[in-house]
Amino acid sequence: MRGFSTRAIHTGQDPDPTTGAVIVPIHATSTFAQDGVGGMRGGYEYSRSANPTRTALQECLAALEGGRHAYAFGSGMGASDTLLRVLLRPGDHMVIPHDAYGGTFRLVDKVLALWGIEYTPVDLSDIDALRAALRPATKAVWCETPTNPLLGIADIAAVADVTRSAGVRLVVDNTFASPYLQNPLALGADVVVHSTTKYVGGHSDVVGGVVVTSDDAIAEQLRFIQNAVGSVPGPFDAWLTLRGAKTLAVRMERHSDNAEVVAEALAAHPAVERVLYPGLPEHPGHVVAAKQMRRFGGMVSFLVAGGSEAALRVCAATEIFTLAESLGGIESLIEFPAQMTHASVAGSALEVPDSLIRLSVGIEDAEDLVADLRQALDAATG
Ligand SMILES: *Cc1c(COP(=O)(O)O)cnc(C)c1O
């Protein structure tokens, strides 16, 4: 198999056969001419069902995750919703991480629950807790690693051993790691989901999602429901996401370099109670993360001494880190999960600490990022 960046730049992206265009065109068309009824050129009929720009993106992302099939969606949540419609029926049960992404929790708890889906939140770093949560009706285990926003680590191969022997499907939301740092299918997962809004797109300019699998039966149903439900990306969005994916490897190396420097600087600051970064040797998931990830990625969370008020002051005081939701772009972002990304889990089993700050460390110069955080912490807590 070719290397990661070669696949990112070439898979699904042969020069255009009609013009020689080196870059896959934005096929801005809703429909395709037929040569006689049913005489489709290249299999295209209508852009909800398939569009060549989307096909290029799907082939590229399948190759990056080492899967046979990929389906792109208009958002990560659109991808997750379609996947869960494939895997679950009314009366079925699923396991979700005890600190799942807030939007995933909301989808399961507020939407799918109305269609008779039951769930149990479990700390997936605890394999005995996972075994204990499985029921005869359990059809899927949803795993995130690293988790959002607590950067918890689950051992994907160990979770896959449990799900395989129980006959349960394992889904890994691989958004935080990106396909460059971690490939869950190779570790035993059945399906991988990404919010491509984050690292895959990488430039904070487009929302999207993808589902990747090597299971032909799941793939066939994904294709059917993708078309039946229709939460697909348009060709402009597919093109921007594909453009981002080409540089994923170089960006992830730099995100990881910068996050390591930031995590160490935070750990040394007196106003920081605890740094949550799987690259730090004292992180409880460090050994597992080192085994299953190429590097530790660009997400760093930390607890501020002085509680929520101090944390809010830090968020207001940074100059380079922009106060905003989302993550995975080239620019550094700071956010306060308890009232922003994770407001939807307040009062639930998934509630996050209110002195927690989450950073998406960008690819600016590391010295500038560290200086910005130092001045904000000094100003907010000094
Ligand atoms: C952002 C995110 C999602 C949802 O993706 P959207 O593109 O925002 O719909 C799902 N999982 C994780 C881990 C995320 O960070």
The ligand as an ORCA input file, in Angstrom:
! r2SCAN-3c Opt
* xyz 0 1
  C     -17.665     18.010     16.028
  C     -17.762     16.578     16.414
  C     -18.822     15.784     15.964
  C     -19.973     16.346     15.149
  O     -19.597     16.765     13.903
  P     -20.272     18.004     13.098
  O     -19.483     18.058     11.866
  O     -20.162     19.192     13.978
  O     -21.702     17.617     12.883
  C     -18.815     14.447     16.318
  N     -17.834     13.921     17.086
  C     -16.809     14.657     17.549
  C     -15.752     14.019     18.383
  C     -16.737     16.003     17.221
  O     -15.726     16.747     17.700
*
